[in-house]
Amino acid sequence: MQRPSPRGASLAAFALALLIAGAAPAGPSDALSRALSLPDASLMVDEGGRTQIARQVDRPMIPASTMKILTGLAAIERWGLDHRFHTDFHLAADGWLWAKGYGDPYLVSEELERIAAALKKAGVRKVAGIGTDDGYFAPDLQISGRSGSSNPYDAPVTALAANFNTIKVVNRGSKVLSGEPQTPLTPLARQLGGKLGAGEQRINLREREPALRYFGELLGAKLSEAGIEVGSGVKTGSVPSGAKRVYRHQSSRDLREVLVAMLDYSNNFIANDLFLLLGDGGDGRPLSIPGAQRAMSAWVDGKFGWRGYRIEDGAGLSRANRLSARQLQEAVKSFAPYRDLLPAQNGQVRAKTGTLTGVSSYAGFVQRNGRWEPFSLLINQAAPYDLRLRVAEALVAAPDLARLCRSGDC
């Protein structure tokens, strides 16, 4: 592993201090040279099929949410962009309607409305209550890097999930309202919203049980809106033996749309939901994180033959994830046919950011001379938030990438 000289480390610290202190604005090439001077930064840039910049490219680094590029690529190769996830609905002899989840990551309010309309069309007029079965996923999922915080990005992952296991509410002191016109306020939403301060907030449901309860309540509300009579009960368990499947819902969104949302909003729920689904080996066992890790590693080994990497989750939440800039660059190049799924910046950058405390990454494509060229940047130390964006701008604007790096440590 290449180590900076004491003088180089001092220069890097000085450059970083200037940036944090808000010294004179840096031009694009200056941003690139400053990034290259950071001791815990890796950068790889190709142009015309040849590597032009390569700094510490074999050093294992924390990729943060750039891991979603790899997860997205695995999902595309597994299912194809036209794939649609499904959810089954069964009627039991006692009149209960059971929803059996298979990990559709995009069961938002509008989708539940479509489900309610389809159930009515299928002849369902009255249900005694709503049962939720998420046994497709193991009940004790432990996702590395996910904390118990109230932040929406820490929402639990369940095989049945409404609105990514979050609830948007408005607390007006004496009254709690839904924060979305398409989402009815359910009893659980009212209860949780009443415990919050005034204003508009998005609640992370935190645990499996409240998440499944909320799914049942919201589905019940949508059924009522569709004119179906619904009993008040919601329970979690397994679809009863002998229950008749009355409807299989194919999502209105294909994998293409799911991945755009995952990448654009850096949606951790979608990423780790897909990660779990990739671990389905067809043996009927509930999907688990260890199974997903094994499946992802087997796919990476077969496709890339990497060594020294580590994949703990599909969203990049875990600080134990490790990819080198060279490995991330290979993933980016394999993602080239799907480049338009990546978030756009100024029309000349298509790339995914990654952010954790002390981690700033960026990977994707920059437009140079009419071509889209791949790059990967991994910074594993404190750095200004916009430094990575200015590095991408420099890669677009620089007339000669190799010249920018000839006198630097790359």
Rosetta blueprint (number, residue, H / E / L):
1 M L
2 Q L
3 R L
4 P L
5 S L
6 P H
7 R H
8 G H
9 A H
10 S H
11 L H
12 A H
13 A H
14 F H
15 A H
16 L H
17 A H
18 L H
19 L H
20 I H
21 A H
22 G L
23 A L
24 A L
25 P L
26 A L
27 G L
28 P H
29 S H
30 D H
31 A H
32 L H
33 S H
34 R H
35 A H
36 L H
37 S H
38 L L
39 P L
40 D L
41 A E
42 S E
43 L E
44 M E
45 V E
46 D E
47 E E
48 G L
49 G L
50 R E
51 T E
52 Q E
53 I E
54 A E
55 R E
56 Q L
57 V L
58 D L
59 R L
60 P L
61 M E
62 I L
63 P L
64 A H
65 S H
66 T H
67 M H
68 K H
69 I H
70 L H
71 T H
72 G H
73 L H
74 A H
75 A H
76 I H
77 E H
78 R H
79 W H
80 G L
81 L L
82 D L
83 H L
84 R L
85 F L
86 H E
87 T E
88 D E
89 F E
90 H E
91 L E
92 A L
93 A L
94 D L
95 G L
96 W L
97 L E
98 W E
99 A E
100 K E
101 G E
102 Y L
103 G L
104 D L
105 P L
106 Y L
107 L L
108 V L
109 S H
110 E H
111 E H
112 L H
113 E H
114 R H
115 I H
116 A H
117 A H
118 A H
119 L H
120 K H
121 K H
122 A L
123 G L
124 V L
125 R L
126 K E
127 V E
128 A E
129 G E
130 I E
131 G E
132 T E
133 D E
134 D L
135 G L
136 Y L
137 F E
138 A L
139 P L
140 D L
141 L L
142 Q L
143 I L
144 S L
145 G L
146 R L
147 S L
148 G L
149 S L
150 S L
151 N L
152 P H
153 Y H
154 D H
155 A L
156 P L
157 V L
158 T L
159 A L
160 L L
161 A L
162 A L
163 N H
164 F H
165 N H
166 T E
167 I E
168 K E
169 V E
170 V E
171 N E
172 R L
173 G L
174 S L
175 K L
176 V E
177 L E
178 S E
179 G L
180 E L
181 P L
182 Q L
183 T L
184 P L
185 L L
186 T L
187 P H
188 L H
189 A H
190 R H
191 Q H
192 L H
193 G H
194 G L
195 K L
196 L L
197 G L
198 A L
199 G E
200 E E
201 Q E
202 R E
203 I E
204 N E
205 L L
206 R L
207 E L
208 R H
209 E H
210 P H
211 A H
212 L H
213 R H
214 Y H
215 F H
216 G H
217 E H
218 L H
219 L H
220 G H
221 A H
222 K H
223 L H
224 S H
225 E H
226 A L
227 G L
228 I L
229 E E
230 V E
231 G E
232 S E
233 G E
234 V E
235 K E
236 T E
237 G L
238 S L
239 V L
240 P L
241 S L
242 G L
243 A L
244 K E
245 R E
246 V E
247 Y E
248 R E
249 H E
250 Q E
251 S L
252 S L
253 R L
254 D L
255 L H
256 R H
257 E H
258 V H
259 L H
260 V H
261 A H
262 M H
263 L H
264 D H
265 Y L
266 S L
267 N L
268 N H
269 F H
270 I H
271 A H
272 N H
273 D H
274 L H
275 F H
276 L H
277 L H
278 L L
279 G L
280 D L
281 G L
282 G L
283 D L
284 G L
285 R L
286 P L
287 L E
288 S L
289 I H
290 P H
291 G H
292 A H
293 Q H
294 R H
295 A H
296 M H
297 S H
298 A H
299 W H
300 V H
301 D H
302 G H
303 K H
304 F L
305 G L
306 W L
307 R L
308 G L
309 Y L
310 R E
311 I L
312 E L
313 D L
314 G L
315 A L
316 G L
317 L L
318 S L
319 R L
320 A L
321 N L
322 R E
323 L E
324 S L
325 A H
326 R H
327 Q H
328 L H
329 Q H
330 E H
331 A H
332 V H
333 K H
334 S H
335 F L
336 A H
337 P H
338 Y H
339 R H
340 D H
341 L H
342 L L
343 P L
344 A E
345 Q E
346 N L
347 G L
348 Q L
349 V E
350 R E
351 A E
352 K E
353 T E
354 G E
355 T E
356 L E
357 T L
358 G L
359 V E
360 S E
361 S E
362 Y E
363 A E
364 G E
365 F E
366 V E
367 Q E
368 R E
369 N L
370 G L
371 R E
372 W E
373 E E
374 P E
375 F E
376 S E
377 L E
378 L E
379 I E
380 N L
381 Q L
382 A L
383 A L
384 P L
385 Y L
386 D L
387 L H
388 R H
389 L H
390 R H
391 V H
392 A H
393 E H
394 A H
395 L H
396 V H
397 A H
398 A L
399 P L
400 D L
401 L H
402 A H
403 R H
404 L H
405 C H
406 R H
407 S L
408 G L
409 D L
410 C L
